Amino acid sequence: MDLVMTGTGSPLPSPDRAGPSQLVQVGGRNLLIDCGRGCLMRLAGAATGPAAIERLLLTHLHSDHITDVNDLVTTRWITGFPAAPLPVVGPVGTAAFIADTLTMLGRDIGWRMAHHDDLEAPPGVPVQETAGGLVFEDDVVRIVAAPTEHRPVHPTVGYRIEAEGGSVVLAGDTIPCPALDELCAGADVYVQTVIRDDLIRQVPVARLNDVIDYHSSVIDAAQTAARAGVGTLVLNHCVPTPAPGTEGEWIAIAAEHFDGEVLLPADLDRIHVGPAG
């Protein structure tokens, strides 16, 4: 199983980091977690097209995590012959979000169906809402969700994907909470949105400082990783975006609280999950 970082950025646009998104690949199957700004371009960089996505898993409905859902739906639909439905999993509210997205796309869908006789039906986007528990399981992949804490954004969930003897947790935006500890327990890889509150507090702007109370700091993430006994901590969706050459500072802060491997990857970095080889 491999984790491909198809977007490591924050809500603020970056020339180097697309919006939040991760791709889990196992046995030729592709699971996409969140779908932020530039996601489809990064999927192309990972040699993976929209048609190859087996499921889209949304951690929450904050705009920066869902900006490219409409692009994924449309591009999958118009490049399929015919396109398979796109299963979407997310917290309560996801069904309404997908319905709103399809309504927004309604005029475009109508134009394309009028122009292409082989587009006989609009995009199929079945939705599974979850508050936690088993999401999916077959003889290869097991996906479990757990509630996280990102209020006032509510509800929010994180996911644990297990396959080929490995496990990866995609936590999304959250502060430490007991359900997150349980989700991460013994995981090989734990991916966490993080902030540097020490840097944010230096900027006297209330709206920026507001992000401190509902995101994990680097220290929070490291302490969660230590409590849960994970193998590798992946710092993601960093706020503020680390200046080139300063990534080591973030890693060093985490390393003071966690003895395992700490990574701060770039877009399209690939991380193996599970036993070597």
C-alpha positions, 0 to 999 in steps of 0.5 A, a space after each residue: 500500500 502506498 500513500 501519495 500526497 496529491 495536495 499538501 497545502 493550506 487554504 491559502 494558494 501556493 505555487 508549490 502545494 495544491 489543496 488538501 488531498 491524499 491518494 491511497 493506492 493498493 493492488 491497483 485500486 485508488 482511494 482519494 481522501 479529500 479533494 482540494 484545490 488542484 487535486 485533479 492536476 496532482 492526480 495527473 501528476 501521479 498518473 491517475 485519472 478520475 476514472 480510476 478513483 474507487 471511492 472519494 472519502 471526505 473528512 469534512 466540508 470546509 471549502 478547502 477540502 472540497 473545492 475540486 469535487 465538482 471537477 472530479 465529478 464532471 471530468 470522470 463523467 465526460 471521460 467515461 464511456 460510460 462513466 462508473 458512478 463515483 461513490 462518496 463517503 463523508 460525514 452527515 451533510 455530505 449528501 446535501 453537499 453533493 446534491 447542491 454540487 449537482 444542482 450547481 452543475 445542472 446547466 453544464 450537465 444539460 449542455 453536455 447531454 444535449 451535445 453528446 448523444 452517448 451521454 444518456 444520464 447525468 453523473 452518478 454520485 452515490 453517497 454514504 454518510 458516516 458518523 464512525 465505524 466500518 465504512 467498507 470491507 472486502 478481502 483486500 481493503 478495510 476502511 474505518 471512520 471515527 469522529 474528530 473535533 473541528 468545531 464549529 465545523 461539525 461533524 467531521 471524521 477521520 479514516 483508517 485504511 488497512 490493507 496488505 498488512 499496513 494501516 494509514 490514518 488520514 485525520 483531516 482537520 482536528 484537535 486531539 480527541 479520544 476517538 482520534 487516539 483510538 483510530 491511530 492506535 498502532 497505525 503504520 502512518 498517521 497523516 495530520 493537519 498541523 499549525 505552528 501556533 508559535 508563528 501564528 501568534 506573532 501576527 496580530 490578526 484575529 482571523 488568523 489567530 482563530 485557526 489555533 483553537 481548532 487545529 492540531 499544533 505540531 506538538 499536538 500531532 506528535 503527542 497523539 502519535 506517541 500516545 497511539 504508538 504509530 510508526 510514522 507521523 506525516 505533517 500535512 496542510 501546514 499553516 503557515 506554509 513552511 518556507 523552503 528550507 525550513 521544513 526541518 524546523 517543523 520536524 525537529 519540533 515534532 521529534 521532541 515529543 515523538 520518537 518515530 519517523 516524522 515527515 513533512 512531504 511535498 506534493 506527489 511524494 510517495 510514502 510506503 505503508 506497511 512492511 518493507 518490500 
